[in-house]
Amino acid sequence: MNANADIEMVRPSGLSALPPEFDSAVAWAAWLYYVDQLNQSDVAKVMNVSRASVVHYLQEARESGLVAVQVDHDAFARTLTSRRLMEKYGLRGAAVIPDLDPNDADRRIGEAAGRLLASMVDPGDTIGVAWGKTVLAAARSIPRLRHDRNLTVVQLSGSSIGTSDFSPEFCTSLMANRLGARCINLLAPAIVSTDELHDELMQEPMLVNQFRMIRAAGKVIFGIGDIGPESTYARAGISDADALAGMIEQGALGVIIGRFIDAQGAAFATPLDGRTVGITLDELKAVPVRICAAAGGRKMGAIRAGLGGGYATHFVTDMATANSLLE
């Protein structure tokens, strides 16, 4: 590195011999800090000066133009967008990833949500897991953790025989394996045939204990879906197309862990409610940390309603969805 010619410094008495490739102590300190990526304390040790001297050298390097700090405008734009989302929707955290391939958005958003969840996991946590493309991607890619953290992963809704996207038990098992956690699958169908059967089933001691664990979860990860004919929910075959079309006509807009919401994010009552086995929307809101991972397209209205309804404390999405939500 060539030092700026205007830099003139008195060499401190304790300073180590200046390497011949540097014109000044300022250039040496800047190289050690910015290129070799030593911290300030280690730079001070190498140069045999005080940490205060290093701070002075680095300031001098910036002010003289020897070092120029470049800002990644795209990264800071995402940071600003994240903060605007937090302010608008009352979130405690938001992560916005760059727009790349729109056909790969669910996987990338799920991976980002998995990283966020892993960074927040505490020893002894109980983590609730929903279903959907983004949740499945999070479960497949979440960073592995040590097996001595006493973690429990619980399934938030009943099981199905649908696709892997609509497979709460699959998402739960995958995530438990990655986290080295105890896995609690919900041993009941997502939808049962009658309200009476639902009520009887919910009195079974095993399910009583499983729901006790669900309600003890301190963190959950879930997505928000639409209920159109191409949606994950529709393809799962839980409700026939005519019934779904009727609910949409009456005001249903989206689905969160098997529960319907309207355009304001309020719970939308349907005949399925009394037959659905899984966490309710009120129970979801009671969980302290609620990570929602979702991207727009046909789901934009449902995502906006879900965030407006206060179901998420943390939100992971892409830039295109975030910008649409802020319009």
C-alpha positions as CSV (number, residue, x, y, z in Angstrom):
1,M,0.0,0.0,0.0
2,N,1.4,3.4,-0.9
3,A,0.8,6.0,1.8
4,N,-0.8,9.4,1.0
5,A,2.1,11.8,0.5
6,D,0.5,14.4,2.8
7,I,0.6,12.1,5.8
8,E,3.4,13.1,8.1
9,M,3.6,11.5,11.5
10,V,6.1,11.5,14.4
11,R,7.0,7.9,15.1
12,P,6.2,6.9,18.7
13,S,9.2,5.7,20.6
14,G,7.7,2.3,21.2
15,L,6.6,1.7,17.6
16,S,8.0,-1.5,16.0
17,A,10.3,-1.1,13.0
18,L,8.3,0.1,10.1
19,P,8.2,-2.6,7.3
20,P,9.9,-1.2,4.2
21,E,6.8,-1.6,2.0
22,F,4.9,1.0,4.0
23,D,5.6,4.8,3.9
24,S,4.1,5.5,7.3
25,A,2.7,4.0,10.4
26,V,-0.7,5.1,9.2
27,A,-0.4,3.0,6.0
28,W,0.8,0.0,8.1
29,A,-2.1,0.3,10.6
30,A,-4.6,0.7,7.7
31,W,-3.2,-2.4,6.0
32,L,-3.3,-4.6,9.1
33,Y,-6.9,-3.5,9.9
34,Y,-8.6,-3.3,6.5
35,V,-6.6,-5.9,4.5
36,D,-5.3,-8.4,7.0
37,Q,-8.6,-7.8,9.0
38,L,-7.0,-7.8,12.4
39,N,-8.9,-6.1,15.2
40,Q,-7.7,-2.9,16.8
41,S,-6.1,-4.7,19.8
42,D,-4.2,-7.1,17.6
43,V,-3.0,-4.2,15.3
44,A,-1.7,-2.5,18.5
45,K,0.2,-5.6,19.5
46,V,1.8,-6.0,16.0
47,M,2.8,-2.4,15.9
48,N,3.8,-2.2,19.6
49,V,1.7,0.8,20.2
50,S,-1.4,1.6,22.3
51,R,-4.9,0.9,21.0
52,A,-5.6,4.6,21.2
53,S,-2.7,5.2,18.7
54,V,-4.3,2.6,16.4
55,V,-7.6,4.5,16.5
56,H,-5.8,7.7,15.7
57,Y,-3.9,6.1,12.7
58,L,-7.1,4.7,11.3
59,Q,-8.9,8.0,11.6
60,E,-5.9,9.7,9.9
61,A,-6.1,7.1,7.1
62,R,-9.8,7.9,6.4
63,E,-9.4,11.6,6.6
64,S,-6.4,11.7,4.3
65,G,-8.1,9.6,1.6
66,L,-5.7,6.7,2.1
67,V,-8.7,4.5,2.9
68,A,-12.1,5.0,1.2
69,V,-15.1,3.3,2.7
70,Q,-17.6,2.2,0.1
71,V,-21.2,1.6,1.0
72,D,-23.1,-1.3,-0.6
73,H,-26.2,0.7,-1.6
74,D,-28.3,-2.4,-2.3
75,A,-27.6,-3.8,1.1
76,F,-28.4,-0.6,2.8
77,A,-31.6,-0.2,0.8
78,R,-32.7,-3.6,2.1
79,T,-31.8,-2.5,5.6
80,L,-33.9,0.6,5.2
81,T,-36.8,-1.4,3.7
82,S,-36.6,-3.8,6.6
83,R,-36.9,-1.0,9.1
84,R,-39.8,0.5,7.2
85,L,-41.6,-2.9,7.3
86,M,-41.0,-3.1,11.1
87,E,-42.4,0.4,11.6
88,K,-45.5,-0.1,9.4
89,Y,-46.5,-3.6,10.7
90,G,-45.2,-3.4,14.3
91,L,-42.6,-6.1,13.8
92,R,-39.6,-6.7,16.1
93,G,-37.5,-7.8,13.2
94,A,-37.5,-8.1,9.4
95,A,-35.1,-9.6,6.9
96,V,-35.3,-8.6,3.2
97,I,-33.3,-10.7,0.7
98,P,-32.4,-9.5,-2.8
99,D,-34.6,-10.3,-5.8
100,L,-33.1,-12.9,-8.0
101,D,-35.0,-15.8,-9.7
102,P,-38.7,-15.4,-8.8
103,N,-39.2,-19.1,-9.4
104,D,-36.7,-19.8,-6.6
105,A,-38.0,-17.2,-4.1
106,D,-39.7,-19.7,-1.7
107,R,-36.5,-21.7,-1.2
108,R,-34.3,-18.6,-0.7
109,I,-36.7,-17.0,1.7
110,G,-37.1,-20.2,3.6
111,E,-33.3,-20.5,3.9
112,A,-33.1,-17.0,5.2
113,A,-35.8,-17.7,7.7
114,G,-34.0,-20.8,8.8
115,R,-30.8,-18.8,9.5
116,L,-32.8,-16.3,11.4
117,L,-34.5,-18.9,13.6
118,A,-31.1,-20.7,14.2
119,S,-29.6,-17.4,15.4
120,M,-32.4,-16.9,17.9
121,V,-32.5,-20.5,19.4
122,D,-31.8,-20.7,23.1
123,P,-31.0,-23.9,25.1
124,G,-34.2,-25.6,26.2
125,D,-36.4,-23.9,23.6
126,T,-39.6,-25.5,22.3
127,I,-40.0,-24.5,18.6
128,G,-43.3,-24.8,16.8
129,V,-43.2,-25.7,13.1
130,A,-46.0,-25.2,10.5
131,W,-46.0,-26.2,6.8
132,G,-45.6,-24.8,3.4
133,K,-42.9,-24.3,0.8
134,T,-40.9,-21.7,2.7
135,V,-41.2,-23.6,6.0
136,L,-40.0,-26.8,4.2
137,A,-37.0,-24.9,2.8
138,A,-36.2,-23.6,6.3
139,A,-36.4,-27.1,7.7
140,R,-34.1,-28.5,5.0
141,S,-31.4,-25.9,5.3
142,I,-31.4,-24.5,8.9
143,P,-27.9,-24.6,10.3
144,R,-27.1,-27.7,12.4
145,L,-26.8,-27.1,16.1
146,R,-25.1,-29.1,18.8
147,H,-27.2,-32.0,20.2
148,D,-26.7,-30.9,23.8
149,R,-29.1,-27.9,23.8
150,N,-32.2,-29.8,25.0
151,L,-34.4,-28.5,22.2
152,T,-37.9,-29.7,21.3
153,V,-39.6,-29.2,17.9
154,V,-43.4,-29.6,17.9
155,Q,-45.8,-29.9,15.0
156,L,-48.4,-27.1,15.1
157,S,-51.2,-28.7,13.0
158,G,-52.5,-32.2,12.3
159,S,-51.0,-34.4,9.6
160,S,-52.1,-34.9,6.0
161,I,-51.5,-37.2,3.1
162,G,-51.0,-34.3,0.7
163,T,-47.8,-33.1,-1.0
164,S,-44.5,-32.5,0.9
165,D,-45.4,-28.8,0.9
166,F,-48.5,-29.6,2.9
167,S,-46.8,-32.0,5.3
168,P,-46.5,-30.6,8.8
169,E,-45.0,-33.9,10.1
170,F,-42.3,-33.8,7.4
171,C,-41.3,-30.2,8.1
172,T,-41.2,-30.9,11.8
173,S,-39.1,-34.1,11.5
174,L,-36.6,-32.4,9.2
175,M,-36.1,-29.4,11.4
176,A,-35.8,-31.5,14.5
177,N,-33.1,-33.6,12.8
178,R,-31.2,-30.6,11.8
179,L,-31.4,-29.0,15.2
180,G,-30.6,-32.2,17.1
181,A,-33.9,-31.8,18.9
182,R,-36.6,-34.0,20.3
183,C,-39.4,-34.3,17.7
184,I,-43.1,-34.1,18.7
185,N,-45.4,-34.9,15.8
186,L,-49.1,-34.2,16.2
187,L,-50.7,-37.7,16.0
188,A,-54.0,-36.7,14.4
189,P,-55.4,-35.7,11.0
190,A,-55.4,-32.0,10.0
191,I,-59.1,-32.2,9.5
192,V,-61.5,-34.8,10.9
193,S,-64.9,-35.7,9.6
194,T,-67.2,-34.1,12.2
195,D,-67.1,-31.5,15.0
196,E,-68.1,-34.3,17.5
197,L,-65.2,-36.4,16.5
198,H,-62.8,-33.4,16.8
199,D,-64.1,-32.7,20.4
200,E,-63.7,-36.4,21.4
201,L,-60.2,-36.6,19.9
202,M,-59.1,-33.4,21.7
203,Q,-59.9,-35.1,25.0
204,E,-57.4,-38.0,24.4
205,P,-54.6,-37.8,26.9
206,M,-51.9,-38.0,24.3
207,L,-53.3,-35.1,22.4
208,V,-53.9,-33.1,25.5
209,N,-50.2,-33.5,26.3
210,Q,-49.1,-32.6,22.8
211,F,-51.2,-29.5,22.8
212,R,-49.7,-28.5,26.1
213,M,-46.3,-28.6,24.5
214,I,-47.6,-26.6,21.5
215,R,-48.8,-23.9,23.8
216,A,-45.5,-24.0,25.6
217,A,-43.6,-23.1,22.4
218,G,-41.5,-19.9,22.7
219,K,-40.8,-19.7,19.0
220,V,-42.7,-20.7,15.9
221,I,-42.0,-20.6,12.2
222,F,-44.8,-20.4,9.6
223,G,-45.9,-19.1,6.3
224,I,-48.9,-17.3,4.9
225,G,-50.7,-18.8,1.9
226,D,-53.5,-17.9,-0.5
227,I,-56.4,-20.2,-1.0
228,G,-56.8,-20.0,-4.8
229,P,-57.1,-23.0,-7.0
230,E,-53.3,-23.2,-7.5
231,S,-52.4,-22.7,-3.8
232,T,-50.7,-25.3,-1.6
233,Y,-53.8,-25.5,0.5
234,A,-56.1,-26.2,-2.4
235,R,-53.6,-28.9,-3.8
236,A,-53.6,-30.6,-0.4
237,G,-57.2,-31.6,-1.0
238,I,-58.5,-30.6,2.4
239,S,-61.5,-28.8,1.0
240,D,-63.1,-29.2,-2.4
241,A,-62.8,-26.4,-5.0
242,D,-66.4,-25.4,-4.8
243,A,-66.2,-25.0,-1.0
244,L,-63.1,-22.9,-1.3
245,A,-64.6,-20.8,-4.0
246,G,-67.6,-20.1,-1.7
247,M,-65.4,-19.1,1.2
248,I,-63.4,-16.7,-1.0
249,E,-66.7,-15.2,-2.2
250,Q,-67.7,-14.7,1.4
251,G,-64.5,-12.9,2.3
252,A,-61.8,-15.4,3.1
253,L,-58.4,-14.2,1.7
254,G,-55.6,-16.3,3.1
255,V,-54.6,-19.2,5.4
256,I,-52.2,-19.4,8.3
257,I,-51.5,-22.8,9.7
258,G,-54.8,-24.1,8.4
259,R,-56.8,-21.2,9.8
260,F,-58.5,-18.7,7.4
261,I,-58.2,-14.9,7.6
262,D,-60.0,-12.0,5.9
263,A,-58.6,-8.9,4.2
264,Q,-58.1,-7.2,7.6
265,G,-56.3,-10.2,9.0
266,A,-59.1,-11.2,11.4
267,A,-60.0,-14.8,11.8
268,F,-62.5,-15.9,9.2
269,A,-65.0,-18.4,10.5
270,T,-65.6,-21.5,8.2
271,P,-67.4,-24.8,8.7
272,L,-63.9,-26.4,8.9
273,D,-63.0,-24.6,12.2
274,G,-64.7,-27.1,14.4
275,R,-63.0,-30.0,12.6
276,T,-59.5,-28.6,12.4
277,V,-56.8,-30.1,14.6
278,G,-54.1,-27.6,15.3
279,I,-53.0,-24.3,16.9
280,T,-55.6,-21.5,16.7
281,L,-54.8,-18.0,15.6
282,D,-55.2,-16.7,19.1
283,E,-52.8,-19.3,20.4
284,L,-50.4,-18.4,17.6
285,K,-50.5,-14.7,18.8
286,A,-49.6,-15.9,22.3
287,V,-46.2,-17.3,21.2
288,P,-43.5,-14.8,22.1
289,V,-41.4,-15.1,18.9
290,R,-43.3,-15.7,15.6
291,I,-41.2,-15.9,12.4
292,C,-43.2,-15.6,9.2
293,A,-41.6,-16.4,5.9
294,A,-43.5,-15.5,2.7
295,A,-43.2,-13.9,-0.7
296,G,-45.7,-12.2,-2.9
297,G,-47.2,-12.8,-6.3
298,R,-50.7,-14.2,-5.9
299,K,-50.2,-14.3,-2.1
300,M,-49.6,-10.5,-1.7
301,G,-53.1,-9.8,-0.3
302,A,-52.9,-12.6,2.2
303,I,-49.4,-11.6,3.3
304,R,-50.6,-8.0,3.8
305,A,-53.6,-9.2,5.8
306,G,-51.5,-11.5,7.9
307,L,-49.0,-8.9,8.8
308,G,-51.7,-6.4,9.5
309,G,-53.4,-8.9,11.8
310,G,-50.3,-9.0,14.0
311,Y,-49.5,-12.7,13.6
312,A,-45.8,-12.2,13.1
313,T,-43.1,-10.7,15.3
314,H,-40.4,-11.3,12.6
315,F,-40.9,-11.3,8.9
316,V,-38.6,-12.7,6.1
317,T,-39.3,-11.8,2.5
318,D,-37.8,-10.6,-0.8
319,M,-37.4,-7.0,-2.0
320,A,-40.2,-7.1,-4.5
321,T,-42.7,-8.3,-1.8
322,A,-41.4,-5.8,0.7
323,N,-41.8,-2.9,-1.7
324,S,-45.3,-3.9,-2.5
325,L,-46.2,-4.2,1.2
326,L,-44.9,-0.6,1.7
327,E,-47.0,0.9,-1.1
